[in-house]
Amino acid sequence: MADEVIGGYRLVRCMMTGQSSQVWECVEITSHRHFAMKLLLPEKAKQPIQRKLLMHEAAVGKEMTHPNVIRIHNVGNDKEHCYYVMEFFPAGSLKTRLNMRQFDFIRERAHSIFKQAAIGLAYITASGWVHRDVKPDNLLVNSAGDLRIIDFALAQRIQTSSMFSRMIRRLRGKQQVQGTKSYMSPEQIRGEPLDGRADIYSFGASCYELVTHRQVFRGQTSQDLLQKHISEKPVSPQYYNPDLTDECANLILRMLAKKREERPQTFHDVLMALNQLRVYKSDPVKQASGE
């Protein structure tokens, strides 16, 4: 497929292949600018539901204009191809960096990574959306430490609590449970209406993994893992990383509260807390600046 032209973009190299799509580095023929294209695999492009899912992802992303959210430039949906074109951001996900044991890279940038993600997620919430799949896989960080939030495949409008909307939800029944099991909030697992606090829980689970290099819960089965998110108290991240400050450990545990009312209520609250803490006790930059 390299050198194939789709919608005015020439495919250069395949950057990633997933279950239903590929991400390609591409060049816009008219401007010679580099972009990335998320393209449904040929067999998936024949399935209307797969097209609908990708177009949803593109439509939500196209609404977003923020330095910490990947920018969608163009969308294509013709007989043969279904794709969207986004900014070219050559960077590994934080999950990839964890798998490659780039722990020093993450440690040195942890405070900035947390703040950038919280700022981007605050913007997404303010735009009226719940991401529903916040995890290290969907946080890209380049070598300069710049962060982008990606993948709006599961994004959902924040649901109001008006009497009319509650009546509609009762008629529809419980929502289909979607998300990544290692990061899902209890209310997401139960199929309840979601707001930004569900993403705060997932962000807390992501932060936990970034500072301890292990997921907050592990289960023998999928059901066992989900049940732990609902009922089991997480071990303090300080147990696995004693260099973590009390303030940072406490914030992560607050984000992981089972009841959404006990979490920080907005990402602005998370950001305010982050602005007042050090991630690590031995952080030389923070100590040198007298903080």
C-alpha positions as CSV (number, residue, x, y, z in Angstrom):
1,M,0.0,0.0,0.0
2,A,3.0,2.3,0.3
3,D,2.9,5.0,-2.4
4,E,-0.8,4.5,-2.8
5,V,-2.7,7.8,-3.0
6,I,-5.9,8.1,-1.0
7,G,-7.9,11.3,-0.9
8,G,-5.0,13.4,-2.1
9,Y,-2.5,11.9,0.4
10,R,0.3,9.6,-0.5
11,L,0.9,6.8,1.9
12,V,4.6,6.6,3.1
13,R,4.9,4.0,5.8
14,C,2.7,2.0,8.1
15,M,3.2,3.2,11.7
16,M,0.8,0.8,13.4
17,T,-1.7,-2.0,12.6
18,G,-4.7,-2.7,14.9
19,Q,-7.6,-5.1,14.8
20,S,-9.6,-2.9,12.4
21,S,-7.3,-0.2,11.1
22,Q,-3.8,1.0,10.3
23,V,-2.1,4.3,11.0
24,W,0.1,5.5,8.1
25,E,2.5,8.4,7.8
26,C,1.3,10.2,4.7
27,V,2.2,13.3,2.6
28,E,-0.4,15.7,1.3
29,I,0.3,15.9,-2.4
30,T,-0.6,19.6,-2.8
31,S,1.3,21.0,0.2
32,H,4.0,18.2,0.7
33,R,3.1,18.4,4.4
34,H,3.4,15.2,6.5
35,F,0.3,13.9,8.3
36,A,-0.9,10.6,9.8
37,M,-3.9,8.7,8.4
38,K,-6.0,6.3,10.3
39,L,-7.4,4.0,7.7
40,L,-9.8,1.1,8.0
41,L,-8.4,-2.2,6.8
42,P,-10.0,-3.3,3.4
43,E,-12.1,-6.0,4.9
44,K,-13.4,-3.7,7.7
45,A,-14.2,-0.9,5.3
46,K,-16.9,-3.2,3.9
47,Q,-18.6,-3.3,7.3
48,P,-21.1,-0.4,8.0
49,I,-20.6,-0.6,11.7
50,Q,-16.8,-0.2,11.5
51,R,-17.3,2.8,9.2
52,K,-19.7,4.3,11.6
53,L,-17.3,3.8,14.6
54,L,-14.4,5.4,12.7
55,M,-16.5,8.3,11.6
56,H,-17.7,8.9,15.2
57,E,-14.1,8.9,16.3
58,A,-13.2,11.4,13.6
59,A,-16.2,13.6,14.2
60,V,-15.5,13.9,18.0
61,G,-11.8,14.6,17.4
62,K,-12.5,17.2,14.7
63,E,-14.4,19.2,17.4
64,M,-11.2,19.4,19.5
65,T,-8.7,22.2,19.2
66,H,-6.2,22.0,22.0
67,P,-2.4,21.7,22.2
68,N,-2.7,18.5,24.2
69,V,-5.3,16.8,22.0
70,I,-4.4,15.3,18.6
71,R,-5.6,17.5,15.8
72,I,-7.9,16.0,13.1
73,H,-7.4,17.8,9.7
74,N,-9.5,15.8,7.2
75,V,-12.1,13.0,7.0
76,G,-12.7,10.7,4.1
77,N,-15.5,8.1,3.6
78,D,-15.9,6.9,0.0
79,K,-16.8,3.5,-1.5
80,E,-13.4,2.0,-1.1
81,H,-11.9,3.8,1.8
82,C,-12.8,5.1,5.3
83,Y,-10.2,7.2,7.0
84,Y,-9.3,10.4,8.8
85,V,-6.1,12.5,8.6
86,M,-4.5,13.9,11.7
87,E,-1.4,15.9,12.7
88,F,1.8,13.9,12.3
89,F,3.1,13.5,15.9
90,P,6.0,11.0,15.8
91,A,6.0,9.8,19.4
92,G,5.5,6.6,21.4
93,S,2.6,6.1,23.6
94,L,3.3,5.9,27.3
95,K,2.3,2.3,27.3
96,T,4.9,1.6,24.6
97,R,7.5,3.5,26.7
98,L,6.5,1.4,29.8
99,N,6.8,-1.8,27.8
100,M,10.3,-0.7,26.5
101,R,11.2,0.0,30.2
102,Q,11.9,3.7,29.5
103,F,11.3,4.4,33.1
104,D,13.8,7.2,33.4
105,F,12.2,9.1,30.5
106,I,8.8,8.8,32.2
107,R,10.2,9.7,35.7
108,E,12.0,12.8,34.5
109,R,8.8,14.1,32.8
110,A,6.1,12.7,35.2
111,H,5.0,16.0,36.6
112,S,4.7,17.6,33.1
113,I,3.0,14.5,31.7
114,F,0.4,14.5,34.5
115,K,-0.3,18.2,34.1
116,Q,-0.5,18.2,30.3
117,A,-2.9,15.2,30.4
118,A,-5.1,16.9,33.1
119,I,-5.2,20.1,31.0
120,G,-6.2,18.2,27.9
121,L,-8.8,16.1,29.7
122,A,-10.2,19.2,31.3
123,Y,-10.7,20.7,27.9
124,I,-12.4,17.5,26.6
125,T,-14.8,17.5,29.6
126,A,-15.5,21.2,29.1
127,S,-16.3,20.4,25.5
128,G,-19.1,18.1,26.7
129,W,-17.4,14.7,26.2
130,V,-16.3,11.8,28.3
131,H,-13.3,10.1,26.7
132,R,-14.1,6.7,28.2
133,D,-10.7,5.1,27.3
134,V,-8.1,7.2,29.2
135,K,-5.0,4.9,29.5
136,P,-1.3,5.0,28.8
137,D,-1.9,3.6,25.3
138,N,-3.9,6.8,24.4
139,L,-1.3,9.3,25.7
140,L,1.5,10.0,23.2
141,V,4.6,11.8,24.5
142,N,7.4,12.8,22.1
143,S,11.1,13.1,23.0
144,A,10.6,16.8,24.0
145,G,8.0,15.7,26.5
146,D,5.0,17.1,24.6
147,L,1.8,15.2,25.1
148,R,-1.2,14.4,22.9
149,I,-4.4,12.6,23.9
150,I,-5.7,10.3,21.1
151,D,-8.5,7.9,20.2
152,F,-12.1,9.1,20.6
153,A,-13.6,5.8,19.5
154,L,-15.5,5.3,22.7
155,A,-16.1,9.0,23.5
156,Q,-19.6,9.8,24.7
157,R,-21.6,13.0,25.4
158,I,-21.8,13.8,29.0
159,Q,-25.3,13.0,30.1
160,T,-27.4,15.6,31.9
161,S,-29.4,14.7,35.0
162,S,-32.6,16.3,33.9
163,M,-35.9,14.5,34.5
164,F,-36.3,14.0,30.7
165,S,-32.9,12.5,30.2
166,R,-33.3,10.2,33.1
167,M,-36.6,9.0,31.7
168,I,-35.0,8.3,28.3
169,R,-32.2,6.3,30.0
170,R,-34.7,4.2,31.8
171,L,-36.5,3.4,28.5
172,R,-33.2,2.5,26.8
173,G,-32.0,0.4,29.8
174,K,-28.3,0.2,30.8
175,Q,-25.7,1.3,28.4
176,Q,-23.4,-1.2,26.8
177,V,-20.2,-1.5,28.8
178,Q,-17.2,-0.4,26.8
179,G,-13.7,0.5,27.8
180,T,-10.4,-1.1,28.8
181,K,-10.8,-3.3,31.8
182,S,-7.6,-2.2,33.6
183,Y,-8.7,1.4,33.7
184,M,-12.5,1.5,33.9
185,S,-14.3,3.3,36.7
186,P,-16.9,1.3,38.8
187,E,-19.7,3.3,37.3
188,Q,-18.5,2.6,33.8
189,I,-18.3,-1.1,34.6
190,R,-21.9,-1.0,35.9
191,G,-23.1,0.8,32.7
192,E,-24.2,3.9,34.5
193,P,-24.4,7.4,33.1
194,L,-21.0,8.9,33.0
195,D,-19.4,12.4,33.5
196,G,-15.8,13.6,33.7
197,R,-15.3,11.8,37.0
198,A,-15.2,8.5,35.1
199,D,-12.2,9.8,33.1
200,I,-10.6,11.0,36.4
201,Y,-10.7,7.4,37.7
202,S,-9.1,6.2,34.5
203,F,-6.5,8.9,34.7
204,G,-5.8,7.9,38.3
205,A,-5.3,4.3,37.2
206,S,-2.9,5.5,34.4
207,C,-0.9,7.7,36.8
208,Y,-0.6,4.7,39.2
209,E,0.8,2.6,36.4
210,L,3.3,5.3,35.3
211,V,4.8,5.7,38.8
212,T,4.7,2.1,39.9
213,H,5.2,0.3,36.5
214,R,2.3,-2.0,37.3
215,Q,-1.5,-1.7,36.9
216,V,-3.5,-0.9,39.9
217,F,-5.4,-4.2,39.8
218,R,-4.6,-7.6,38.4
219,G,-7.2,-10.4,38.0
220,Q,-7.2,-14.1,37.2
221,T,-10.2,-13.4,34.8
222,S,-11.8,-10.4,33.2
223,Q,-14.7,-10.6,35.7
224,D,-12.2,-10.8,38.6
225,L,-10.4,-7.7,37.4
226,L,-13.7,-5.8,37.0
227,Q,-14.9,-6.8,40.4
228,K,-11.7,-5.5,42.0
229,H,-12.3,-2.1,40.4
230,I,-15.8,-2.1,42.0
231,S,-14.9,-3.3,45.5
232,E,-11.2,-3.7,46.3
233,K,-9.2,-0.9,47.9
234,P,-6.0,-0.2,45.9
235,V,-2.6,-0.6,47.5
236,S,-0.9,2.7,48.0
237,P,1.5,3.4,45.0
238,Q,4.1,4.2,47.7
239,Y,4.2,0.5,48.5
240,Y,5.7,-0.1,45.1
241,N,7.6,3.2,44.8
242,P,8.6,4.6,48.3
243,D,10.1,7.7,46.6
244,L,6.6,8.9,45.7
245,T,5.6,11.9,47.8
246,D,2.6,11.5,50.2
247,E,0.8,14.3,48.3
248,C,1.1,12.5,44.9
249,A,0.2,9.1,46.3
250,N,-2.9,10.6,48.1
251,L,-4.0,12.4,44.9
252,I,-3.8,9.2,42.9
253,L,-5.8,7.3,45.5
254,R,-8.4,10.0,45.6
255,M,-8.8,9.8,41.9
256,L,-9.3,6.0,42.3
257,A,-12.1,6.4,44.9
258,K,-14.9,3.9,44.3
259,K,-17.6,6.6,44.7
260,R,-17.3,9.4,42.2
261,E,-18.4,11.9,44.8
262,E,-15.1,11.1,46.7
263,R,-12.9,11.9,43.8
264,P,-11.7,15.3,42.7
265,Q,-14.8,16.6,41.0
266,T,-13.2,18.1,37.9
267,F,-9.8,17.9,36.1
268,H,-9.3,21.5,37.2
269,D,-9.3,20.2,40.8
270,V,-6.8,17.6,39.7
271,L,-4.6,20.3,38.1
272,M,-4.7,22.5,41.1
273,A,-3.5,19.6,43.3
274,L,-0.8,18.8,40.8
275,N,0.4,22.4,40.8
276,Q,1.0,22.2,44.5
277,L,2.9,18.9,44.8
278,R,6.1,17.1,43.8
279,V,5.8,13.7,42.3
280,Y,9.0,12.3,43.8
281,K,10.7,13.0,47.1
282,S,14.1,13.0,45.4
283,D,13.1,15.2,42.5
284,P,16.3,17.3,42.1
285,V,14.7,20.0,39.9
286,K,12.0,20.7,42.5
287,Q,14.4,20.7,45.4
288,A,16.8,23.0,43.5
289,S,14.0,25.5,42.9
290,G,13.1,25.5,46.6
291,E,9.7,24.0,46.1
